[in-house]
Amino acid sequence: MKILVIGGGPAGATAGRLLAKDFDVTLIQDRDWDKPCGGGTKSKIFNEFQIPNDIIKHQLDYVLVRYKNEQIKIDLKGKNLSIVIREEFDKTLRNLAQKAGAKVIYGKFKGFENKKAIIKINNEKILFDFDILIAADGVNSSVRKAINLPPVPKIITHYARIDEYKVKTCEFFFDRKLGGDYYAWAFPHENKTHIGSVGENFKNLCDYLGINVKPKGYFIPTWQENIQMQKENIYFVGDAAGHVMPLSFEGIYYAIKSAEILANSIKNNLNYPNEWNKRFAKEFKFMKTLENIIKKPILRDLMIKAQKFNTIQNISVNLWLGKGFK
């Protein structure tokens, strides 16, 4: 069976790697680039998927929540948060897929013709036959557009990498002026700091930090229950399926896990959307509820200040670690 994977980020590379042992897998990667991403992911993903630890730039055992001139330290119960540089991380995952037997080809998906995928390689359009196509081509999925599926819901974020504001761990700013309905952030990013804000509040963040920098923008998915993950023999994983955790906006871990669920579904002839829902729907729905709560100023105030109490903080960390949802 021929499997064509469009997109070589965490979801596409992992799907290609897990399926290449049993099927003829071709992975299409547009180009090597450093995705605009804070690069934070759960540390357990490295052991679980045998990803080399030497690409971890920082391992963190706590984060800081900043709100109304207060600082709350959140203990992560060990070095459970890892920071990576996405260009290096994604390329490592593609190399692992290649070692497992997947063919990695640099090209760009351009649509379909006679039930084959059109891939542009060095200005030449080549048709690729497939029995299954896995779309791992991000929040602005060209595959979704080509088969007339609704786009993934999304929100704009702005970011920059700076030298002026140094951090030792991830900092989250929940003041509405800085992060709007969501939050702003500052992550250690190798030898720089990655700052950003969900929505249109980046200038306020810069003013707060006492810096002046021009941001870049990118979209991140805002998960909803009705995002279609499959149409006939075409499957969607990672950002292309909206698999980014509500409220935390964590995507790397869930992209890799969605690829694992899909690979297992293909190998065992299971219903992929059902399998994903069994594993993650409850967790995503709960976090979506919290995301909606935090948009309301009074409830935001209560929810964030409650993190000062060890019992509440432990519950929050356990939820982030995924405990109690399996």
Steps between C-alpha positions, in 0.01 A plus 500: 500500500627846406476774761575861409566743786475872428702696756808399696443667836446303823170345383604412145848379589367281783225352284754426229739342747239275663348385172820452297571165667188349346415709193648688205519853645598820322524821701482835322674786681471854364830631642714510814391789716472604861129511572401806706439309820605531864624143472357371827389139529453234766834335575349150503465510121877441462506165678161394368606545136875444535587855396862597576525708817795701372272730302335626822619855565341545842331263745278679748350390830292814562336787314394848612154650468494879512174681571421844644859557617502163676718201420388143560749216472348181358690185598491253208593199717832439330658613174182431310521791253761501224586781258615421147590697189239396249724487191738259675221304671293452183804405293597240763152347476521487120840330524347239731221446247757458226697246706176306551460474123296804396605682185538873571455725197519880498208640308171688531147360485301674224172310490354186343465368147336168409503395867875558520685768696675775304841573652717782369868402514763736358237680287374170360155364588500127568198279571523271804272200533378404847263269681498721809596865529591651837467878512741642758531835325415736781228739604465639146475149352509504121359147498189611690451775244555265206222265612264783603507444874447800730826653623617433853387778740798714593622813673791730422802518728802727482852412610865601496834367624683752712814552710371782719281295738664189645302222666602183682170323445171546316306805611128546430335842521126487562418869526239573234695801375792269417327182385140593425261208552798262523857579611839633399824312554878512528685169447873427522599422142859375488700823550206738438150552637191418296221744584151514361135572555181331390288758322586864437679602819866462406582873523359509853725207591803682359412816692465294818840337447662832403606390152431606143493226238306435182307171524420231251157341489366149463177312559433225752194273501217554746359153552127429464310173523380496141833522313500225237798264532431270206341503158503158332868398466637840603588552869598814691743518793657769717419863421320394180246326724496778762679278753633781718398494865253776592621758751863381511534500117741209525533335160820295467401223741149465361623504141727204573229317692241555225747347253544201729124452526462523121784255435347250739159550340636435150693192609203350685217622276351719773292816471755779546262780614341264752840392631616860536178594679533207739849616599475878497145636454424514873829677570455754219137572595597564862781735401264677258266562791787649703600710199147645483500563876827692490356741243272637772691751716359404841543127440848556357597681818373216719650223289848651480521606864386152603834372366662636815354207690699176477191281466366698202847526346547121526167444326600741219838331447341154499252621238787635288682167532184328378433303816141394555391528136607163358 
